[in-house]
Each structure stands twice: as C-alpha cells, then as structure tokens.
Amino acid sequence: SAGLISPKQVVREKRGQLENLSSRLAAGLAQAASRKRIAFARTASRLRPEPLVADARRARTSLIDTARRARPALDRILQTKLQAFQAQEKLLETLSYQATLKRGYAIVKAPDGKIVRSAEQIAQLPHVDLTVADGEVALSPIGDAKPAQRPKPKRTAPRKPADKPDGSDQGSLF
C-alpha cells in the first residue's frame, strides 16, 4: 500500500489538470473569437451593394432580351399549332356523317334506334325515322320491298381500230 496513491491525491491531481485545461480553454476561445472578428471585419469591408446592383441590372437586361426573343417564337409556335388544329377540324368536318347528309344522303333508323340498311328491313317495320341534313322525319313504309328498276346503261359498240399502213391496231392520240 506504500506504493499506491491515495484516492484523494488522485482527485487533487485530476482537479489541477482540469483547472489548467479550463484556463487554457478560456484563452483559446478568446483568441479564436478575436481571429473570427478580424476575418469578419476584413470581409465586411469588402461587402458593398454596388456589385450586387450591377449583377441585378445585368440579369434584368438579359431577361428583357430573352423575353423579346421569346415572344415571336411563342407566337410562331401558337400559329403553327392553330393551323394544325384548323386542318384537323376541316378533316373532321369532311369525314363526319353530317357532311354526308348535306350532300343529300339520309340515315334510316328503326324504332329501336338501329340503322336500317335495306329496303327489305324497312318493309317489315311499322315506321322508320329518316335523318337528313336539317332534321328528322318519321315515316311509315307502304307495301312490300321491291328492287327499284333502274334503266340499264346503253352499250356502245366498240370502235374498230383504223387500218394502219404498218398493220398495227393502236389508235392515234391525235
């Protein structure tokens, strides 16, 4: 036990080390704060609003220039899209069944709304609805379905080729 240090002595030594470190820490903190204040003062002296204002002016000028160039480009894009839309609209109008009705055709529907495609079907129904370009009409069919007698086209005799001195039977274009 003669070679061992007493616990009180160990505590005293550790307390002394702690006080030494504590005093050094306070001095180090004060020195670090002083360095930071000096660095801040140097930086603060260089901070001025003029460079920021100049950057803002350059950015505003660039933005205005970009907006001037973008407006015509946007107008061209919109014009192209409008023309494409109008072309699609015309195509839709041409392909719609209303355009067919305007040319003189009609749609015949049974009372249940189904489209009727033959005269034979019409003859079997009590009434039909006829849709034309400007509205609908309800009709009652009369009689039996008979095929319409259409006049047959007159046949013309084929033309005889003109006799050619070279013996060919090809006609002249003149």
CYANA upper distance limits for C-alpha pairs under 8 A (distance plus 0.5 A):
  5 ILE  CA      9 GLN  CA      6.95
  5 ILE  CA     10 VAL  CA      7.32
  6 SER  CA     10 VAL  CA      6.98
  7 PRO  CA     11 VAL  CA      6.73
  8 LYS  CA     12 ARG  CA      6.69
  9 GLN  CA     13 GLU  CA      6.75
 10 VAL  CA     14 LYS  CA      6.69
 11 VAL  CA     15 ARG  CA      6.49
 12 ARG  CA     16 GLY  CA      6.72
 13 GLU  CA     17 GLN  CA      6.80
 14 LYS  CA     18 LEU  CA      6.60
 15 ARG  CA     19 GLU  CA      6.68
 16 GLY  CA     20 ASN  CA      6.65
 17 GLN  CA     21 LEU  CA      6.69
 18 LEU  CA     22 SER  CA      6.46
 19 GLU  CA     23 SER  CA      6.64
 20 ASN  CA     24 ARG  CA      6.80
 21 LEU  CA     25 LEU  CA      6.45
 22 SER  CA     26 ALA  CA      6.86
 23 SER  CA     27 ALA  CA      7.01
 24 ARG  CA     28 GLY  CA      6.59
 25 LEU  CA     29 LEU  CA      6.53
 26 ALA  CA     30 ALA  CA      6.72
 27 ALA  CA     31 GLN  CA      6.67
 28 GLY  CA     32 ALA  CA      6.56
 29 LEU  CA     33 ALA  CA      6.53
 30 ALA  CA     34 SER  CA      6.65
 31 GLN  CA     35 ARG  CA      6.83
 32 ALA  CA     36 LYS  CA      6.74
 33 ALA  CA     37 ARG  CA      6.65
 34 SER  CA     38 ILE  CA      6.82
 35 ARG  CA     39 ALA  CA      6.74
 36 LYS  CA     40 PHE  CA      6.51
 37 ARG  CA     41 ALA  CA      6.57
 38 ILE  CA     42 ARG  CA      6.78
 39 ALA  CA     43 THR  CA      6.75
 40 PHE  CA     44 ALA  CA      6.34
 41 ALA  CA     45 SER  CA      6.60
 42 ARG  CA     46 ARG  CA      7.26
 43 THR  CA     47 LEU  CA      6.99
 48 ARG  CA     52 LEU  CA      8.21
 49 PRO  CA     53 VAL  CA      6.59
 50 GLU  CA     54 ALA  CA      6.62
 51 PRO  CA     55 ASP  CA      6.67
 52 LEU  CA     56 ALA  CA      6.69
 53 VAL  CA     57 ARG  CA      6.72
 54 ALA  CA     58 ARG  CA      6.76
 55 ASP  CA     59 ALA  CA      6.62
 56 ALA  CA     60 ARG  CA      6.59
 57 ARG  CA     61 THR  CA      6.66
 58 ARG  CA     62 SER  CA      6.64
 59 ALA  CA     63 LEU  CA      6.59
 60 ARG  CA     64 ILE  CA      6.65
 61 THR  CA     65 ASP  CA      6.67
 62 SER  CA     66 THR  CA      6.62
 63 LEU  CA     67 ALA  CA      6.60
 64 ILE  CA     68 ARG  CA      6.72
 65 ASP  CA     69 ARG  CA      6.90
 66 THR  CA     70 ALA  CA      6.41
 67 ALA  CA     71 ARG  CA      6.63
 68 ARG  CA     72 PRO  CA      8.03
 69 ARG  CA     73 ALA  CA      7.31
 70 ALA  CA     74 LEU  CA      6.49
 71 ARG  CA     75 ASP  CA      6.66
 72 PRO  CA     76 ARG  CA      6.64
 73 ALA  CA     77 ILE  CA      6.76
 74 LEU  CA     78 LEU  CA      6.63
 75 ASP  CA     79 GLN  CA      6.56
 76 ARG  CA     80 THR  CA      6.63
 77 ILE  CA     81 LYS  CA      6.69
 78 LEU  CA     82 LEU  CA      6.51
 79 GLN  CA     83 GLN  CA      6.66
 80 THR  CA     84 ALA  CA      6.73
 81 LYS  CA     85 PHE  CA      6.56
 82 LEU  CA     86 GLN  CA      6.60
 83 GLN  CA     87 ALA  CA      6.65
 84 ALA  CA     88 GLN  CA      6.75
 85 PHE  CA     89 GLU  CA      6.61
 86 GLN  CA     90 LYS  CA      6.71
 87 ALA  CA     91 LEU  CA      6.73
 88 GLN  CA     92 LEU  CA      6.59
 89 GLU  CA     93 GLU  CA      6.65
 90 LYS  CA     94 THR  CA      6.66
 91 LEU  CA     95 LEU  CA      6.65
 92 LEU  CA     96 SER  CA      6.43
 93 GLU  CA     98 GLN  CA      8.38
 93 GLU  CA     99 ALA  CA      7.15
 94 THR  CA     99 ALA  CA      6.44
 95 LEU  CA     99 ALA  CA      7.52
 96 SER  CA    100 THR  CA      7.59
 97 TYR  CA    101 LEU  CA      6.82
 98 GLN  CA    102 LYS  CA      6.72
 98 GLN  CA    133 ALA  CA      7.00
 99 ALA  CA    103 ARG  CA      7.05
100 THR  CA    104 GLY  CA      7.50
100 THR  CA    105 TYR  CA      6.54
101 LEU  CA    105 TYR  CA      5.20
101 LEU  CA    106 ALA  CA      6.24
101 LEU  CA    107 ILE  CA      8.44
101 LEU  CA    132 VAL  CA      6.12
101 LEU  CA    133 ALA  CA      5.22
102 LYS  CA    132 VAL  CA      8.11
102 LYS  CA    133 ALA  CA      5.51
104 GLY  CA    132 VAL  CA      8.00
104 GLY  CA    133 ALA  CA      7.95
105 TYR  CA    132 VAL  CA      7.34
106 ALA  CA    130 LEU  CA      7.03
106 ALA  CA    131 THR  CA      6.00
106 ALA  CA    132 VAL  CA      5.36
106 ALA  CA    133 ALA  CA      8.10
107 ILE  CA    115 ILE  CA      7.68
107 ILE  CA    116 VAL  CA      8.49
107 ILE  CA    130 LEU  CA      6.19
107 ILE  CA    131 THR  CA      5.46
107 ILE  CA    132 VAL  CA      7.24
108 VAL  CA    115 ILE  CA      6.36
108 VAL  CA    116 VAL  CA      5.99
108 VAL  CA    117 ARG  CA      7.99
108 VAL  CA    128 VAL  CA      7.05
108 VAL  CA    129 ASP  CA      6.26
108 VAL  CA    130 LEU  CA      5.17
108 VAL  CA    131 THR  CA      6.92
109 LYS  CA    113 GLY  CA      5.92
109 LYS  CA    114 LYS  CA      5.89
109 LYS  CA    115 ILE  CA      4.89
109 LYS  CA    116 VAL  CA      5.84
109 LYS  CA    128 VAL  CA      6.16
109 LYS  CA    129 ASP  CA      5.59
109 LYS  CA    130 LEU  CA      6.94
109 LYS  CA    131 THR  CA      8.48
110 ALA  CA    114 LYS  CA      5.90
110 ALA  CA    115 ILE  CA      6.78
110 ALA  CA    116 VAL  CA      6.71
110 ALA  CA    122 ILE  CA      8.40
110 ALA  CA    125 LEU  CA      7.69
110 ALA  CA    127 HIS  CA      7.72
110 ALA  CA    128 VAL  CA      5.53
110 ALA  CA    129 ASP  CA      6.97
111 PRO  CA    127 HIS  CA      7.42
111 PRO  CA    128 VAL  CA      6.56
111 PRO  CA    129 ASP  CA      7.55
116 VAL  CA    121 GLN  CA      7.01
116 VAL  CA    122 ILE  CA      7.36
117 ARG  CA    121 GLN  CA      7.75
118 SER  CA    122 ILE  CA      7.10
119 ALA  CA    123 ALA  CA      6.79
119 ALA  CA    145 ALA  CA      6.09
119 ALA  CA    146 LYS  CA      8.15
120 GLU  CA    124 GLN  CA      7.23
120 GLU  CA    144 ASP  CA      8.11
120 GLU  CA    145 ALA  CA      5.57
120 GLU  CA    146 LYS  CA      8.32
121 GLN  CA    125 LEU  CA      7.31
122 ILE  CA    127 HIS  CA      8.39
122 ILE  CA    128 VAL  CA      7.68
122 ILE  CA    141 PRO  CA      7.23
122 ILE  CA    145 ALA  CA      8.18
123 ALA  CA    141 PRO  CA      6.51
123 ALA  CA    142 ILE  CA      7.65
123 ALA  CA    143 GLY  CA      7.26
123 ALA  CA    144 ASP  CA      6.10
123 ALA  CA    145 ALA  CA      6.07
125 LEU  CA    141 PRO  CA      7.95
126 PRO  CA    140 SER  CA      6.69
126 PRO  CA    141 PRO  CA      7.51
127 HIS  CA    138 ALA  CA      7.41
127 HIS  CA    139 LEU  CA      6.01
127 HIS  CA    140 SER  CA      4.77
127 HIS  CA    141 PRO  CA      6.72
128 VAL  CA    138 ALA  CA      6.30
128 VAL  CA    139 LEU  CA      5.80
128 VAL  CA    140 SER  CA      6.82
128 VAL  CA    141 PRO  CA      8.05
129 ASP  CA    136 GLU  CA      7.12
129 ASP  CA    137 VAL  CA      6.16
129 ASP  CA    138 ALA  CA      4.95
129 ASP  CA    139 LEU  CA      6.61
130 LEU  CA    136 GLU  CA      6.01
130 LEU  CA    137 VAL  CA      5.59
130 LEU  CA    138 ALA  CA      6.63
130 LEU  CA    139 LEU  CA      7.54
131 THR  CA    135 GLY  CA      6.39
131 THR  CA    136 GLU  CA      4.85
131 THR  CA    137 VAL  CA      6.97
132 VAL  CA    136 GLU  CA      6.63
161 PRO  CA    169 ASP  CA      6.09
161 PRO  CA    170 GLN  CA      7.32
161 PRO  CA    171 GLY  CA      6.55
162 ALA  CA    169 ASP  CA      7.47
162 ALA  CA    171 GLY  CA      7.18
163 ASP  CA    167 GLY  CA      7.47
163 ASP  CA    168 SER  CA      8.23
163 ASP  CA    169 ASP  CA      7.51
164 LYS  CA    168 SER  CA      6.48
164 LYS  CA    169 ASP  CA      7.43
